[in-house]
Amino acid sequence: MRKTLLIAADVDPQLPVMARADGRFDVRVQPVRSEEDLAAIVGDAAILVTRAYNKVTRRVIENAKSLELIAQATSGIDNIDDRAARKRGITILNLPGENANAVAELVIGYILNLTRTIPFYTRETTAGRWPREDCATRHEMRYYRLGIVGLGQVGRRVARLAATFGMSVDAVDPYISEADFAEHGAQRVPSLDALLATSAIVTLHVPLTAETRQMMGEREIGLLKKGSILINAARGEVLDQKAALAALESNHLGGLALDVCDPEPPSSGFPDDPRLIVTPHIGGCTWECRGALGATLFRKIQEFYVNG
């Protein structure tokens, strides 16, 4: 009997093509955004393909009476009620590290934009002004000390790219060995507080867990040196967004870049400030990454039904 494979997210178009070519699966492509819509369509699904915006709650899992496997086309799985899944014996597959290069490149782009104040110059020049008077006060990337919070797949890639620009790279991650720090060109710092106090630019690359939720709050932001740049391309809930925006408004922060928000999409607007960059969770969203994610995810689904 064929198993129903429900694709409830926007994925690489080749994934359903590959799945339909495998006679074991009855493929249904039905992307949805809300928990209510997802709960309404999962009834007969044995395999559920999701992305981070799909809220796979207890309600969704309870409605999915035939569910055996959740295959998430991202690295993080904080959108899935893993406790409810485990209770039902449902396996969760994800793709840690597959989007690391895409996210890291975006972070380097943020650093270049904010250190050279490109959004400011764009605004001024398109408004008919030619503000070159103080351009020699901007620094090259090798001037800055970068602090990376979380030296997983993305953090490691950021460290390597930053080093090619001549940046000094520090990192904090209690779960990574000394050998891994050395291999990826980052200097271990003993604590988050120490990292914040010594870094000119701080970028967050941790998964969302009970330990990391709101780990960058008002107190932690206050430890940053005045004029520092803060980047969050991890999960919105890792950062106290209101405190970060307040620090930018008070000029304690010299720049703020957010690829993730809390909530998503944002429930309120953002200030019109050239020192602020906000993007709609596009870090892992590239053509190359999308294709790789689709092929890798389907291979994992196939392996599950061979070895599971």
C-alpha positions as CSV (number, residue, x, y, z in Angstrom):
1,M,0.0,0.0,0.0
2,R,1.4,3.4,-1.0
3,K,2.0,6.0,1.7
4,T,0.6,9.5,1.4
5,L,3.4,12.1,1.3
6,L,2.0,15.5,2.0
7,I,4.2,18.5,1.0
8,A,2.8,21.3,3.1
9,A,5.5,23.9,2.4
10,D,7.1,25.6,-0.6
11,V,10.0,23.3,-1.5
12,D,12.2,22.6,-4.6
13,P,9.9,21.6,-7.4
14,Q,12.1,18.6,-8.0
15,L,11.1,17.1,-4.7
16,P,7.6,16.1,-5.7
17,V,8.9,15.0,-9.1
18,M,11.4,12.6,-7.4
19,A,8.7,11.4,-4.9
20,R,6.2,10.6,-7.7
21,A,8.8,8.6,-9.5
22,D,9.1,6.4,-6.4
23,G,6.2,4.0,-6.5
24,R,5.9,3.8,-2.7
25,F,4.4,7.2,-2.3
26,D,1.2,9.0,-3.1
27,V,2.3,12.6,-3.4
28,R,0.1,15.5,-2.5
29,V,1.4,19.1,-2.8
30,Q,-0.6,21.5,-0.6
31,P,1.4,24.4,0.8
32,V,-0.3,26.1,3.8
33,R,0.8,28.7,6.3
34,S,-1.6,28.5,9.3
35,E,-1.8,25.9,12.0
36,E,-5.5,25.6,11.3
37,D,-5.0,24.9,7.6
38,L,-2.3,22.4,8.3
39,A,-4.4,20.6,10.9
40,A,-7.2,20.3,8.4
41,I,-5.2,18.5,5.7
42,V,-2.9,16.1,7.6
43,G,-5.5,13.4,8.3
44,D,-4.2,10.7,6.0
45,A,-0.5,11.7,5.7
46,A,2.2,9.2,6.6
47,I,4.9,11.7,5.7
48,L,4.6,15.4,6.3
49,V,7.1,17.7,4.6
50,T,7.4,21.1,6.3
51,R,9.5,24.3,6.6
52,A,10.1,26.5,9.7
53,Y,6.9,28.5,9.2
54,N,4.7,25.4,9.4
55,K,3.6,25.2,13.1
56,V,3.4,21.4,13.7
57,T,1.6,21.6,17.0
58,R,0.1,19.0,19.2
59,R,-3.2,19.7,17.5
60,V,-1.7,19.0,14.1
61,I,0.0,15.8,15.3
62,E,-3.2,14.6,16.9
63,N,-5.1,15.1,13.7
64,A,-2.5,13.2,11.7
65,K,-3.7,9.7,12.6
66,S,-1.4,8.0,10.1
67,L,1.7,10.1,10.5
68,E,5.0,8.3,10.7
69,L,7.6,10.9,9.6
70,I,8.0,14.6,9.7
71,A,10.6,15.7,7.1
72,Q,11.6,19.3,7.7
73,A,13.5,21.1,4.9
74,T,15.4,23.3,7.3
75,S,18.0,22.9,10.0
76,G,16.0,24.0,13.1
77,I,12.9,22.1,14.3
78,D,11.6,24.5,17.0
79,N,8.4,24.8,15.0
80,I,7.6,21.2,15.8
81,D,6.1,19.9,19.0
82,D,8.8,17.2,19.3
83,R,7.4,15.9,22.6
84,A,4.0,15.2,21.0
85,A,5.8,13.6,18.1
86,R,7.9,11.3,20.3
87,K,4.9,10.3,22.3
88,R,3.3,9.0,19.0
89,G,6.6,7.4,17.8
90,I,6.8,9.8,14.9
91,T,10.4,10.4,13.6
92,I,11.6,13.9,12.8
93,L,14.1,14.4,10.0
94,N,15.8,17.8,9.4
95,L,18.8,19.2,7.4
96,P,21.4,20.6,9.8
97,G,24.1,22.6,7.9
98,E,22.6,22.4,4.4
99,N,21.8,26.1,4.3
100,A,25.0,27.2,6.2
101,N,26.8,28.9,3.3
102,A,23.7,30.8,2.3
103,V,23.1,32.2,5.8
104,A,26.8,33.0,6.3
105,E,27.0,34.9,3.1
106,L,24.0,37.0,4.1
107,V,25.7,37.8,7.4
108,I,28.8,38.9,5.7
109,G,26.6,41.1,3.5
110,Y,25.1,42.7,6.6
111,I,28.6,43.4,8.0
112,L,29.7,45.1,4.8
113,N,26.5,47.1,4.6
114,L,26.6,48.3,8.2
115,T,30.3,49.0,8.6
116,R,30.5,51.0,5.4
117,T,27.0,52.5,6.0
118,I,25.8,51.6,2.5
119,P,22.1,52.0,3.4
120,F,22.8,55.6,4.5
121,Y,24.8,56.5,1.4
122,T,22.1,54.9,-0.8
123,R,19.4,57.0,0.8
124,E,21.4,60.2,0.6
125,T,22.6,59.8,-2.9
126,T,19.2,58.8,-4.3
127,A,17.8,61.9,-2.6
128,G,20.2,64.1,-4.6
129,R,22.9,64.6,-2.1
130,W,26.6,63.6,-2.4
131,P,27.8,63.0,1.2
132,R,31.5,62.2,0.8
133,E,32.9,64.5,3.5
134,D,33.4,61.8,6.1
135,C,33.6,58.6,4.0
136,A,37.2,58.1,5.2
137,T,36.0,57.6,8.8
138,R,34.6,54.1,7.8
139,H,36.7,51.1,8.5
140,E,37.5,48.0,6.5
141,M,36.4,44.7,7.9
142,R,39.9,43.8,9.2
143,Y,39.5,46.6,11.7
144,Y,36.8,44.8,13.6
145,R,36.6,42.0,16.1
146,L,33.7,39.7,15.4
147,G,32.0,37.7,18.1
148,I,30.1,34.6,17.1
149,V,27.5,33.2,19.5
150,G,27.2,29.5,18.5
151,L,29.9,27.8,16.5
152,G,27.6,25.2,14.7
153,Q,27.5,24.8,11.0
154,V,26.5,28.4,10.2
155,G,28.8,30.0,12.9
156,R,31.7,28.0,11.5
157,R,31.1,29.2,8.0
158,V,30.8,32.8,9.2
159,A,34.1,32.4,11.0
160,R,35.9,31.2,7.9
161,L,34.4,33.9,5.6
162,A,35.2,36.6,8.2
163,A,38.7,35.4,8.5
164,T,39.3,35.8,4.7
165,F,38.5,39.5,5.2
166,G,41.1,39.7,7.9
167,M,38.7,40.0,10.9
168,S,39.7,38.8,14.3
169,V,37.1,36.1,15.2
170,D,36.0,35.1,18.8
171,A,33.3,32.7,19.6
172,V,31.4,31.2,22.5
173,D,29.8,27.7,22.4
174,P,30.0,25.4,25.4
175,Y,29.1,22.4,23.3
176,I,32.1,22.7,20.8
177,S,35.5,21.2,21.4
178,E,38.8,23.1,21.5
179,A,39.8,21.2,18.3
180,D,36.8,22.5,16.5
181,F,37.5,26.0,17.5
182,A,41.0,25.8,16.2
183,E,40.0,24.1,13.0
184,H,37.5,26.9,12.1
185,G,39.8,29.8,13.0
186,A,37.9,31.1,16.0
187,Q,39.3,32.0,19.4
188,R,37.3,30.5,22.3
189,V,35.9,33.1,24.8
190,P,34.9,31.7,28.2
191,S,31.5,33.3,28.5
192,L,28.8,35.2,26.6
193,D,29.4,38.2,28.8
194,A,33.1,38.2,27.9
195,L,32.3,38.0,24.2
196,L,29.8,40.9,24.3
197,A,32.3,43.1,26.2
198,T,35.1,42.7,23.7
199,S,33.4,42.4,20.3
200,A,32.6,45.2,17.9
201,I,30.2,43.1,15.9
202,V,28.2,40.2,17.4
203,T,26.3,37.7,15.3
204,L,23.9,35.1,16.8
205,H,23.9,31.5,15.4
206,V,22.2,29.3,18.0
207,P,19.2,27.0,17.8
208,L,16.1,28.0,19.7
209,T,16.0,26.0,22.9
210,A,14.9,26.7,26.5
211,E,18.5,27.7,27.1
212,T,18.8,30.1,24.2
213,R,15.3,31.7,24.3
214,Q,15.8,35.5,25.0
215,M,19.5,34.9,25.7
216,M,20.2,38.4,24.3
217,G,18.1,40.6,26.5
218,E,18.4,44.2,27.7
219,R,21.2,43.3,30.1
220,E,23.3,41.5,27.5
221,I,22.8,44.2,24.9
222,G,23.9,46.7,27.5
223,L,27.2,44.8,27.8
224,L,28.1,45.6,24.2
225,K,30.4,48.5,23.6
226,K,28.7,51.7,22.5
227,G,28.4,51.7,18.7
228,S,28.5,47.9,18.3
229,I,26.7,46.1,15.6
230,L,24.3,43.3,16.4
231,I,23.1,40.6,13.9
232,N,20.4,38.0,14.4
233,A,20.1,35.3,11.7
234,A,19.2,32.5,14.1
235,R,15.7,32.6,15.5
236,G,13.7,35.7,16.4
237,E,13.0,34.4,20.0
238,V,16.7,34.3,20.8
239,L,16.8,38.1,20.9
240,D,14.7,40.6,22.8
241,Q,13.8,42.6,19.7
242,K,12.3,45.5,21.6
243,A,15.4,45.9,23.7
244,A,17.6,45.8,20.5
245,L,15.5,48.4,18.7
246,A,15.6,50.6,21.8
247,A,19.4,50.3,22.0
248,L,19.6,51.4,18.3
249,E,17.3,54.4,19.0
250,S,19.4,55.5,22.0
251,N,22.6,55.1,19.8
252,H,24.0,52.4,22.1
253,L,23.9,50.1,19.1
254,G,25.6,51.5,15.9
255,G,23.8,49.0,13.7
256,L,21.2,46.2,13.9
257,A,20.5,43.5,11.3
258,L,17.6,41.1,11.6
259,D,16.8,38.2,9.3
260,V,14.4,36.7,11.8
261,C,11.8,38.3,14.0
262,D,9.6,37.5,16.9
263,P,6.9,36.9,15.8
264,E,7.0,36.1,12.1
265,P,5.7,38.0,10.2
266,P,6.2,41.0,12.5
267,S,3.2,42.3,14.3
268,S,4.4,45.9,14.2
269,G,6.5,48.1,12.0
270,F,10.1,49.1,12.2
271,P,11.8,52.5,12.4
272,D,13.0,54.2,9.2
273,D,16.7,54.1,10.1
274,P,19.5,53.4,7.7
275,R,21.4,51.7,10.6
276,L,18.7,49.0,10.6
277,I,18.5,46.2,8.1
278,V,15.5,43.8,8.3
279,T,14.9,40.9,5.8
280,P,12.1,38.4,5.8
281,H,13.9,35.2,7.0
282,I,15.8,34.8,3.7
283,G,19.1,33.5,5.1
284,G,18.8,30.0,3.7
285,C,16.7,31.0,0.7
286,T,18.9,30.7,-2.4
287,W,18.5,28.8,-5.7
288,E,21.5,26.6,-4.9
289,C,20.3,25.9,-1.3
290,R,16.7,25.2,-2.4
291,G,17.8,22.5,-4.9
292,A,20.2,20.9,-2.5
293,L,17.6,20.8,0.3
294,G,15.0,19.1,-1.9
295,A,17.3,16.4,-3.1
296,T,18.8,15.8,0.3
297,L,15.5,15.7,2.1
298,F,14.0,13.2,-0.3
299,R,17.1,11.0,0.0
300,K,16.6,11.0,3.7
301,I,12.9,10.0,3.4
302,Q,13.9,7.1,1.1
303,E,16.6,6.0,3.5
304,F,14.1,6.1,6.4
305,Y,11.8,3.6,4.6
306,V,14.8,1.4,3.8
307,N,16.4,1.4,7.2
308,G,13.7,2.7,9.5
